Amino acid sequence: MANLVRTLTVRLLAFFIACSAAMPASASSPVQANTPSSETQSHSSFQRHYTATAYITLLSITIFSRSAVGFGYAGIEERTDGARQSLSLRFLSGSSPERAHGLNRFGFIQENVEQKNRIMVAADYFGLMTANAEDSFRDAKAALNSTTGAQVAFVAARAVINQQKTSYSVRHMLLPSSYRGSNADQLLEQVQAEFAAPLVGQSEKTETLNGSATSTFLSSLRQAILAAGDAYQSRIVFNGKIFQFHASLHPDAKTGVELQRAGLTASPDAITQLSGVLRNEKTNEISTFRLWFEQGSPNFLPLRFEFKPKSYLRLVFDEDPSAPAQTLTLNRELPE
């Protein structure tokens, strides 16, 4: 029985790692918060680092867990000048190969958003993740038993959004397998150069969408957290796909007590749970996730987030102030 559980665990962890790099998420703790230079100008910056734990359940009972199987980083910077506001939001997550049987998976998102009177007028998005085909236990086991070559498949996506239309491109490319979370800044530089260069033996999908306005994922999460009321919805573009995003919010003092015991909050009664649903407009496929944040705190970004790639597998990212820094910033200007 022990060998069976161990084998199942290895396969599930491989499957989870394959999913985690592609799954959006968000969070943060203050890096700096500058005092406004005038009544109409302000600047604030926050970040948070995470460590992931995987839980395997059978009949809703946890039969195995493994800590430190992955990492996460999120950051947000906000600048306000009168009625105009500029936002830069970043998220990086991935596996820890030494804790995930050598699997190296990670993804990165950066969004830049311009608002006027709290309404988005323009945005750009860039996302990058390792590509994989581990859709089953067999695929996961094959990934674990395979030897990583000199190159790994990546998929990169970018989008430019205004109030009238959304333009996006998705490109697949092969890049050195030596890249991982710790040196991903070098990878981002290479991907930007790849996007700027003409296509040679690669595939790229480019499309312009007119009609209903779209937003971005991290920006919509921020809006949902800050919005008054217990529900929020928007239409977003993510990784070249259009989704309907719905969020519901409610107080969760029980989880607040857990976070207090972990030293992550001093106000357990202020902890709010956000349950999110993403529905692919084309396929109607649904993804769900949850996150927890401290209501009323200047640092509103989540202390914890989780999702379930499968009904029996749950992945939880908790803030870890001692985690190694994973701070990335893409050049502001996207390639033409």
C-alpha positions, 0 to 999 in steps of 0.5 A: 500500500505504501508503494502504491501511494508513493507511486500515485503521489509521484505521478500526481505531483508531475501532473500538478506541476504541469498545470501550475505553471499555466494557472494564473494567480496573484498576491503581495506584501509591502516593498515600499509605500511612498508618501504622496507628493501632493494631494493628487499624486501617490506611489505605492509598491508591494510584493509577496513570495510564496511556497507551494504545498501539494495535497492528495485526497481520497474521498475528501481525506488527505492521504499525502502532502508534500511541502515546498514543491513550488514557489511563487512571487507577485508584485504590484506597483501603482502610480496615481496622478489626479484622475489617472492611474498606472498599474504594473502587476507581475506574477511568477510561479513554478516548480522546485525541481529538487522537490518535484523529481527534477521537473522544471515548470514555470510561468510568468505574467506581467500586465501594465494598465492605464486607468482614468477615473478608475476605468481602464482605458488601455492595457498590455499583457505578456505571458510566458510558460513552459509548454507541456502535454502531461494531460494524464498519469501516463504523460506525467510518468513519462515526463518524470522518466524522460531526460531533459534535452538542451531545449524546452518548448515554451509558449509566449503570449502578448496582448494590447487592449483598449476600449474598442478592441483587443489584439493578441499574439501567441508564439511557440518557441524552443529555448535552453532548458537551463532556464528556471525561476532563479534566472528567468530574467535572462529568459524574458530578455531572450523571449522579447528578442524572439518576438521582435525578430521575424518568424523562422520555422516557428508558429504564431497566432495573431488576432484582433477582437472587436466588440465587448471590452476585455480586461486582463487577469491580474487587473481583474483580480485587483478590481474584484478585491477592491470592489464594494459588494460580494460579487464581481465579473469581467471579460478578460484575455489570457494566453490568447483566449477570452474568458468570462471571470466571476468572483464571489467574496465572503468573510472567512475567520476560520482560515483567518485563524490558520493564517494568524497561527502561521504568523501571516496576519494579526487580524483573523476576523478581517480575512476574506475569501474570494472564489473565482471562476474562469469560463472559456468563451469558446469551449465553455471549459471552467477553471476555479480557484480561491484566494484569501486577503485581509480586508481593509489592509493597505496591503490588500493582496492575498496571503494565500491562494489555491486551486485544484488541477484535479478533484483529488489534488489541491495546491496551496500557495502560502506567503513565505517571507523567508523564501528566496527572492524571485523578482522579475520586471519586463521592459515596459514597452512591448515589441511591435 
